Amino acid sequence: MLHCAGRAKAAGLRVAAILAPRHAEEPLPLDGRKTEAALRALGIPVLVEADINAAQPLLRGEWTGRRAIAFCFGPAWIFGPQVLSAFGGGMVNYNPIPVPRYLGGAHYTWQILNGDRRGGCILQLVTPALDRGPILRSRYFRIPASARTPEDYFRAYHRPGCALVDGALKDIVAGRAFRTQAYDRVDARRLYLPRLNTAKNGFIDWRWSGAEIERFCCAFDRPYAGAGSYIDGVEVRLGDVRLEKGERFHPFLSGLIVRRSGDTAWIAVTGGLLRVAALRSQGADVRALAREGARLSTPPEKLHEAAAYRPRLSGTRSG
């Protein structure tokens, strides 16, 4: 989004940004700056609005018009007909996923859980039919094997996404029409996966295989708090986790800390040893809890909640 705004301004276009309150104060995943502050640093006017459908500058036509185009990056709202009709040039949504797969939310967490390294960035026309507008432009690529956490996936997607936006902006400035593809042509491969909340959904079931637990821990790692479990009744979050294969353990041992060296603990799982280098509780370092002979376990009620919990998001809240 920042790249798009900066390039559009450099191309001589008039640029403004509309943010939901929760997005305005959200740290950017690649450098930690707050979104609103980063936009203002580029000299771009910013409107923070809980409900874009009630945004007065749009309703009064100050930021819209016959030639106005809206680029949307993870919008927090469902656009009403008044907003859709306000942008004569159309509303374009940037989807950092291989559409039509991974529609919904928590895109990179789901991709990591599935071991899926197919990357894709899509520009799609926003229409009253949610997520079903024509595809305007796309780029597909492979995510490198070195990418393990959502933060790694953010980085892997950044360059292709910027290149996609650059091409679209060049077409707009030159007055070239997009070559559209009807969404119906890809809808048969649609895969919808809902948003996740790490605090509620991110709990480890130690009955899974070691490989499944490793992927789960990676999927909720940086920039998120980490996958959760309990030691001695204390909720902990695991980070920087790797599976070391070779050892064979009975499932009864799963979750048992069988080795400790310095600040690193090794946990028995089916299929090997899970090496854990970071252990936090409410943000504090609690690696001292990882004693040899201690066991990590997750109460059944936490696992049930993790599977059943469905986050509800709005312009002002997440989770």
C-alpha positions as CSV (number, residue, x, y, z in Angstrom):
1,M,0.0,0.0,0.0
2,L,2.8,2.4,0.9
3,H,4.6,1.5,-2.3
4,C,1.5,2.1,-4.4
5,A,0.8,5.5,-2.7
6,G,4.3,6.7,-3.1
7,R,4.6,5.6,-6.8
8,A,1.2,7.1,-7.6
9,K,2.2,10.4,-6.1
10,A,5.5,10.4,-7.9
11,A,3.6,9.8,-11.2
12,G,1.8,13.1,-10.6
13,L,-1.5,11.6,-9.5
14,R,-3.5,13.1,-6.6
15,V,-3.4,10.6,-3.7
16,A,-5.2,10.3,-0.4
17,A,-5.7,7.4,2.0
18,I,-8.6,6.2,4.0
19,L,-7.8,3.9,7.0
20,A,-9.9,2.1,9.6
21,P,-8.8,3.0,13.2
22,R,-7.4,-0.4,13.9
23,H,-5.3,-0.2,10.7
24,A,-4.1,3.4,11.4
25,E,-2.2,2.3,14.5
26,E,-1.1,-1.1,13.2
27,P,2.6,-1.7,12.8
28,L,3.7,-2.5,9.3
29,P,5.0,-6.1,9.2
30,L,8.3,-5.3,7.4
31,D,9.6,-2.2,9.4
32,G,7.3,-1.7,12.4
33,R,6.2,1.9,11.6
34,K,2.5,2.8,12.2
35,T,0.5,2.8,9.0
36,E,-0.9,6.3,9.3
37,A,2.4,7.8,10.3
38,A,4.2,6.2,7.4
39,L,1.6,7.6,4.9
40,R,1.8,11.1,6.4
41,A,5.6,10.9,6.1
42,L,5.0,10.6,2.3
43,G,3.0,13.8,2.4
44,I,-0.3,11.9,1.7
45,P,-3.5,13.1,3.4
46,V,-5.1,10.5,5.6
47,L,-8.7,10.1,6.8
48,V,-9.3,7.6,9.6
49,E,-12.9,6.4,9.4
50,A,-14.6,3.6,11.4
51,D,-17.1,3.2,8.6
52,I,-16.2,4.2,5.1
53,N,-19.8,4.1,4.1
54,A,-20.3,7.2,6.4
55,A,-17.1,9.0,5.4
56,Q,-18.1,12.6,4.7
57,P,-15.3,13.4,2.2
58,L,-16.6,10.6,0.0
59,L,-20.2,11.5,0.4
60,R,-19.5,15.1,-0.5
61,G,-17.4,14.1,-3.5
62,E,-14.2,15.7,-2.2
63,W,-12.0,12.6,-2.8
64,T,-14.1,11.0,-5.6
65,G,-15.4,11.7,-9.0
66,R,-15.7,10.4,-12.6
67,R,-11.9,9.6,-12.9
68,A,-11.2,8.6,-9.3
69,I,-9.9,5.1,-8.7
70,A,-9.7,3.4,-5.3
71,F,-6.9,0.9,-4.6
72,C,-7.9,-1.3,-1.6
73,F,-5.4,-3.2,0.5
74,G,-7.0,-5.4,3.2
75,P,-10.0,-3.1,3.7
76,A,-11.9,-3.4,7.0
77,W,-15.3,-2.6,5.5
78,I,-18.0,-4.0,3.2
79,F,-18.5,-1.3,0.6
80,G,-22.1,0.0,0.2
81,P,-23.5,1.0,-3.2
82,Q,-22.9,4.7,-2.5
83,V,-19.1,4.1,-2.1
84,L,-18.9,1.8,-5.0
85,S,-20.6,4.3,-7.3
86,A,-18.4,7.2,-6.0
87,F,-15.3,6.1,-7.8
88,G,-16.0,6.5,-11.5
89,G,-12.7,4.8,-12.4
90,G,-13.6,1.8,-10.3
91,M,-12.4,0.2,-7.0
92,V,-9.5,-2.3,-7.3
93,N,-8.6,-4.8,-4.5
94,Y,-5.1,-6.0,-4.1
95,N,-5.2,-9.7,-3.0
96,P,-1.8,-11.1,-1.9
97,I,-2.9,-14.7,-2.4
98,P,-3.1,-17.1,-5.4
99,V,-6.8,-16.4,-6.1
100,P,-9.1,-18.2,-5.9
101,R,-7.3,-20.1,-3.2
102,Y,-7.0,-18.8,0.4
103,L,-9.8,-16.3,0.2
104,G,-10.9,-15.2,3.6
105,G,-8.1,-14.2,5.9
106,A,-4.9,-15.3,7.7
107,H,-3.6,-16.1,4.3
108,Y,0.1,-16.9,5.1
109,T,-0.8,-18.8,8.3
110,W,-3.0,-21.1,6.3
111,Q,-0.4,-21.5,3.6
112,I,2.3,-22.4,6.1
113,L,-0.1,-24.9,7.8
114,N,-0.7,-26.6,4.4
115,G,3.0,-26.5,3.4
116,D,1.9,-24.5,0.3
117,R,4.6,-22.5,-1.5
118,R,2.5,-21.3,-4.4
119,G,2.5,-17.5,-4.3
120,G,0.2,-15.1,-6.1
121,C,-0.7,-11.5,-6.2
122,I,-4.0,-10.4,-7.9
123,L,-5.7,-7.1,-8.7
124,Q,-9.4,-7.7,-8.8
125,L,-12.3,-5.3,-9.5
126,V,-14.5,-4.7,-6.4
127,T,-18.2,-5.4,-7.2
128,P,-21.3,-5.9,-5.1
129,A,-20.6,-9.7,-5.4
130,L,-18.0,-10.0,-2.7
131,D,-14.6,-11.4,-3.9
132,R,-16.1,-12.3,-7.3
133,G,-15.2,-9.3,-9.4
134,P,-13.2,-9.7,-12.7
135,I,-9.4,-10.3,-12.3
136,L,-7.5,-7.3,-13.8
137,R,-3.9,-8.3,-13.4
138,S,-2.0,-11.1,-11.7
139,R,1.5,-12.5,-10.9
140,Y,2.4,-16.0,-9.7
141,F,5.6,-17.2,-8.2
142,R,7.2,-19.8,-5.9
143,I,7.8,-18.9,-2.2
144,P,11.4,-19.9,-1.3
145,A,12.0,-22.9,0.9
146,S,13.8,-20.6,3.4
147,A,10.5,-18.9,4.2
148,R,9.1,-20.5,7.4
149,T,7.1,-17.8,9.3
150,P,4.3,-15.4,8.3
151,E,7.0,-12.6,8.4
152,D,9.0,-14.5,5.9
153,Y,6.0,-14.8,3.6
154,F,5.3,-11.1,3.9
155,R,8.8,-10.5,2.7
156,A,8.5,-13.1,-0.1
157,Y,5.3,-11.4,-1.4
158,H,6.5,-7.8,-1.1
159,R,8.6,-7.6,-4.4
160,P,6.1,-9.4,-6.7
161,G,3.3,-7.3,-5.1
162,C,5.1,-4.0,-5.8
163,A,5.9,-5.1,-9.3
164,L,2.2,-5.9,-9.9
165,V,1.1,-2.5,-8.6
166,D,3.8,-0.7,-10.7
167,G,2.5,-2.3,-13.9
168,A,-1.1,-1.3,-13.0
169,L,-0.1,2.3,-12.3
170,K,1.7,2.5,-15.6
171,D,-1.4,1.3,-17.5
172,I,-3.5,3.8,-15.6
173,V,-1.2,6.8,-16.3
174,A,-1.0,5.7,-20.0
175,G,-4.7,5.3,-20.3
176,R,-4.5,1.6,-21.2
177,A,-7.4,-0.6,-20.3
178,F,-6.9,-3.7,-18.2
179,R,-7.3,-7.1,-19.9
180,T,-9.9,-8.6,-17.6
181,Q,-10.6,-12.3,-16.8
182,A,-14.0,-13.3,-15.5
183,Y,-13.9,-14.6,-12.0
184,D,-16.3,-17.4,-13.0
185,R,-13.4,-19.0,-14.9
186,V,-11.5,-19.7,-11.7
187,D,-14.3,-20.1,-9.2
188,A,-14.3,-23.9,-9.4
189,R,-11.0,-23.9,-7.5
190,R,-12.2,-21.6,-4.8
191,L,-10.9,-22.2,-1.3
192,Y,-12.2,-20.1,1.5
193,L,-10.3,-20.2,4.9
194,P,-11.4,-17.8,7.7
195,R,-9.5,-15.3,9.7
196,L,-7.6,-16.4,12.8
197,N,-6.8,-14.9,16.1
198,T,-3.5,-16.2,17.6
199,A,-4.6,-15.7,21.2
200,K,-7.7,-18.0,20.6
201,N,-6.9,-20.2,17.6
202,G,-3.2,-20.8,18.1
203,F,-3.0,-23.7,20.5
204,I,-1.0,-26.9,19.9
205,D,-2.5,-30.4,20.0
206,W,0.4,-32.6,21.1
207,R,-1.2,-35.6,19.5
208,W,-0.2,-34.2,16.1
209,S,2.9,-35.5,14.4
210,G,6.2,-33.6,14.9
211,A,6.0,-32.2,11.3
212,E,2.5,-31.0,11.9
213,I,3.4,-29.3,15.2
214,E,6.5,-27.7,13.6
215,R,4.3,-26.2,10.8
216,F,1.7,-25.0,13.3
217,C,4.4,-23.2,15.4
218,C,5.8,-21.6,12.3
219,A,2.4,-20.5,11.1
220,F,1.8,-18.5,14.3
221,D,5.3,-17.2,14.7
222,R,6.6,-13.7,13.9
223,P,5.0,-11.2,13.6
224,Y,2.4,-13.0,15.7
225,A,2.8,-14.1,19.4
226,G,3.5,-17.8,18.6
227,A,1.7,-21.1,19.0
228,G,0.5,-21.7,22.6
229,S,0.4,-24.5,25.2
230,Y,0.9,-24.8,29.0
231,I,3.7,-25.6,31.4
232,D,2.9,-26.0,35.1
233,G,-0.4,-24.2,34.5
234,V,1.3,-21.2,32.8
235,E,0.2,-20.3,29.2
236,V,3.3,-20.1,27.1
237,R,4.0,-19.2,23.4
238,L,6.6,-21.0,21.4
239,G,8.9,-19.4,18.8
240,D,11.8,-20.2,16.6
241,V,10.8,-23.9,16.4
242,R,12.5,-26.6,14.3
243,L,11.9,-30.3,14.0
244,E,15.1,-32.5,14.3
245,K,14.4,-35.9,12.8
246,G,16.1,-39.2,13.7
247,E,14.8,-39.9,17.1
248,R,11.7,-42.1,17.5
249,F,9.3,-41.6,20.5
250,H,6.1,-43.3,21.6
251,P,3.2,-40.8,21.5
252,F,3.0,-40.9,25.3
253,L,6.2,-38.8,25.4
254,S,4.8,-36.0,23.1
255,G,5.2,-32.6,24.8
256,L,7.9,-33.9,27.3
257,I,11.0,-31.8,27.5
258,V,13.8,-34.3,27.2
259,R,16.8,-32.1,26.8
260,R,17.9,-28.6,27.8
261,S,21.1,-26.8,26.8
262,G,21.6,-23.1,27.5
263,D,18.4,-21.3,26.5
264,T,17.3,-24.0,24.1
265,A,14.9,-26.9,24.9
266,W,14.1,-30.1,23.0
267,I,10.6,-31.5,23.2
268,A,9.8,-35.1,22.3
269,V,7.2,-35.5,19.5
270,T,6.3,-38.3,17.2
271,G,8.8,-38.1,14.4
272,G,11.7,-36.5,16.2
273,L,12.7,-33.7,18.6
274,L,11.2,-30.2,18.5
275,R,13.9,-27.7,19.2
276,V,12.4,-24.5,20.8
277,A,14.6,-21.4,21.1
278,A,12.0,-18.9,22.3
279,L,9.4,-19.3,25.0
280,R,7.2,-16.3,26.1
281,S,4.3,-15.7,28.4
282,Q,2.4,-12.4,28.0
283,G,5.5,-11.1,26.1
284,A,8.0,-12.0,28.9
285,D,10.9,-14.5,28.4
286,V,10.0,-17.6,30.4
287,R,12.6,-20.1,29.0
288,A,13.4,-20.9,32.6
289,L,10.2,-22.9,32.8
290,A,11.5,-25.3,30.2
291,R,13.2,-27.7,32.6
292,E,14.1,-31.3,31.7
293,G,11.2,-33.5,32.7
294,A,8.6,-30.7,32.5
295,R,5.8,-31.4,30.0
296,L,3.9,-29.1,27.7
297,S,0.2,-29.9,27.4
298,T,-2.9,-28.1,26.2
299,P,-6.2,-28.5,28.0
300,P,-9.0,-30.1,25.9
301,E,-11.2,-27.1,26.4
302,K,-8.5,-24.8,24.9
303,L,-8.3,-27.1,21.9
304,H,-12.0,-27.1,21.5
305,E,-12.1,-23.3,21.6
306,A,-9.2,-23.1,19.2
307,A,-11.1,-25.1,16.6
308,A,-14.5,-23.4,17.2
309,Y,-13.5,-19.8,17.6
310,R,-14.3,-17.5,14.7
311,P,-12.9,-13.9,14.9
312,R,-15.2,-11.0,14.2
313,L,-13.6,-7.9,12.7
314,S,-14.7,-4.3,12.1
315,G,-13.1,-1.0,11.4
316,T,-12.3,-0.5,15.1
317,R,-11.6,-4.0,16.5
318,S,-10.0,-7.2,15.6
319,G,-10.4,-10.6,17.3
